[in-house]
Amino acid sequence: MRSDIFILGIMMVVLGPVLVAAAASSCLLTILSGNVFACANVLPVFIGGGALFVAGIITCLVGVIVSEPNPRPRPPSGPMSAPQTGQVICKKCGRVNTFGLFSCPFCGQTSS
């Protein structure tokens, strides 16, 4: 998440000056062609490019400062043992069944 915010800020920092440079070249070409007042159309692009640049710097700083969210705990990667249920005493043979099975592993009697 933090790296996504930082990358978005970098893209904005790059895109802002590109817009300003495009607007400046367009304005310069209209001035050189003799139409001095045509640069008024490009003024919003100047302002938008500058605002995008400043917002990109702020977004980069937020991406650096914001803490990384806590990762989800991973289950242990070792061999998994069956969860221990309760101890059940077999009615037929009297032995204790701690394996959590539906039938007694010693005599085969089903618990009901």
Secondary structure, DSSP 8 states (H G I E B T S, - for coil): -HHHHHHHHHHHHHHHHHHHHHHHHHHHHHHHTT-GGGGGGTHHHHHHHHHHHHHHHHHHHHHHHS-----------S---------EE-TTT--EE-S--SB-TTT--B--
